[in-house]
């Protein structure tokens, strides 16, 4: 394991993620496609932040950059004070394992493992003793209220239960931030709301930052802060206009594109 050293650019200790003038461009023949253009944001521990925007606006690219699955063309990305911008694969894997949890829309649970075993998987990489691993997995399943299904296989669980198991797995190594890409996309309205409320509660209880990319107005409405991405730019806008077709009343949120400034609430 390499030594995790805080970047001199890091802000206060409570900042889980910081993007400083982040650009991501792709070459498409003679064209340069600017997916993200000078993005600046901060997400604090304990915050639930929703990123909204049309398909192709750059939401998933932003999550991939913060998760270390891609690297920016320019700019700086800090996760829990660590500069991950130019880390090699080995070091980035280390950061992901200890600092970043990911919740996918389709859960990606391993079908041949029980719910309990799925939660244990991230801890296997850190050689945590079996008893400690098992005890922690059980506590996490209790936290998301599916400990009574710990010995069930994924196909024996409802969509909501699978999402809760996946959430427990994402929290297995006590990350600083949880990244969610359309976390309620495959769930019905009631179940999706329950999962989002659980994530919101856990953010406060565990002092965890949650950043969710979503098209769902109800998910956005439950967030502490809403950021709008349009054509790769975080813009000042009436977020309610983005959701006007759904008639959901979403409060105005703004984002200042100055370096290091946060969206206001």
Buried (B, 14 or more C-beta within 10 A) or exposed (E): EEEEEEBEEBBEEEBBBBBBBBBBBEEEEEEEEBBBBBBBBBBBBBBBBBBBBEEEBBBBBBBBBBBBBBBBBEBBBBBBBBBBBEBEEEBBEBBBBBBBBBBBBEBEBEEEBBBBBBBBBBBEEEEBEEEEBBEBBBEBBEBBEBBEBBEBBBEEBEBBBBBBBBBBBBBBBEBBBBBBBBBBBBBEEEBBBBBBEBBBEBBBEBBBBBBBBBBBBBBBBBBBBBBBBBBBBBEEBBBBEBBEEBEEEBEEBBBBBEEBEBBEE
